Amino acid sequence: MRATIAAHPQNRLYEQLSRCAVDYHCFAAKNLFFRRWEAPLPTSPICNSRCLGCISLQESDCCPASQDRISFVPSVEELCEVAIPHLQQAENSIVSFGQGCEGDPILQWPTISAAVRQMRLATSRGTIHFNSNASLPDAVDELAAAGIDSIRVSLNSAQEGLYNAYYRPKGYTFANVIDSIGRAKKAGLFTMLNYLVYPGVSDREEEIAALLQLVQDTGVDLIQMRNLSIDPVMYRDALQISGEGIGMATMLARIKAEVPRIQFGYFNRTKENFYPPGYESDWPLPA
């Protein structure tokens, strides 16, 4: 790592990621310096969500964030200097925007689109991935045109009221997010949900019905199940929910029974492994 930093003394992104690797023990940041697997490209110091469980910014001093948010927007040159060698050389190489040490990268889409175009001029190897709240549908179109391969959209719920209670969006709507998911799939991106699951919320009948509708309407390929680590009283109070669900295993089984093509997972994939044998890659688009 020291050798990499010394070789790129003007690159602020390498400096940021060295801190992530050493101080925060971020495995993705460590991957960059080990030249393997998925490496992060944090880009955005700002966000248009105010998530209850944000890990990089909290409004109150009583519950500090687990890490500091990046304080600058990397230049196209800085992004490419980090990403291109990783794409060219790493085993199962992925570079991904949208990390725990930043806001939402969709707010930096012009810079990211320009960087992705340069990355793809330099190499066709590797996977370029985008994690986001997907709040700006037109930006998703631009990113897809620039050359990203996959997108993962964060949701705690497929129901607008529960989504708004957790994400507390600023300047965008739940309908914008759903529109972005559909556009991503139509643009040919491998489209995933970063589904923040919580027993008693995610496995309620009305939530299952809403999630199934979303998956069927938009053509989502894979649902990444992410345990939402949050104070249960605060979360239930914010969502105004009480009672129990049908159980997470039952919920998963029902979704799979209704939509056999859906994939479940936890990690981002290389483009060569988006569709393992037995899964279709040509989801029928709505007429």
Secondary structure, 3 states (H helix, E strand, C coil): CHHHHHHCCCCHHHHHHHHHHHCCCCHHHHHHHHCEEEEECCCCCCCCCCCCCCCCCCCCCCCCCCCCCCCCCCCHHHHHHHHHHHHHHCEEEEEEECCCCCCCHHHHHHHHHHHHHHHHHHCCCCEEEEEECCCCHHHHHHHHHHCCCEEEEEECCCCHHHHHHHHCCCCCCHHHHHHHHHHHHHCCCEEEEEEEECCCCCCCHHHHHHHHHHHHHHCCCEEEEEECCCCHHHHHHHHCCCCCCCCHHHHHHHHHHHCCCCEEECCCCCHHHCCCCCCCCCCCCCC
